[in-house]
């Protein structure tokens, strides 16, 4: 199952893959506790997915049309890019501090790393 998930994650977000796999496991009769153990989902999410499956409302789980949520830094991308081209930050912490000075926004270091990686 792990290799199938990795393959699907090339084309879909990790969250969507987990929802899809969860729905398939539910449809074949796997219990919530088994799914929780296999996918690492919490019971609140499992309940939401099971309700959607039982009420034939699966589309609402995928309602944003496949688009990933945009970063709150998106409106500042050009300013950040210009700043970092002139003087690249040495660490994520430094990058976060400089972005906070420029925009007033701050991300977790993990989210900041993902944001910066996507933008080259």
Residue pairs with C-beta under 8 A, 6 or more apart in sequence:
1 21
1 38
4 21
5 17
5 18
5 21
8 17
8 20
9 17
12 20
12 66
13 68
16 62
16 66
18 39
18 41
19 49
19 61
19 62
21 39
22 35
22 39
22 41
22 45
22 46
22 49
23 49
23 52
23 53
23 58
23 61
25 34
25 35
25 38
25 39
26 35
26 49
26 50
26 53
27 53
30 38
32 43
32 46
32 47
32 50
35 41
35 46
36 42
36 43
36 46
41 49
48 61
49 61
51 57
52 58
52 60
52 61
71 107
71 111
71 115
72 105
72 107
73 80
73 99
73 103
73 105
73 107
73 115
76 99
76 102
76 103
76 105
77 119
79 102
79 103
80 99
80 102
80 103
80 119
81 119
83 98
83 102
84 95
84 98
89 95
89 98
92 109
92 112
92 113
92 116
93 109
95 112
95 116
96 106
96 107
96 109
96 112
99 105
99 106
99 107
99 112
100 106
107 115
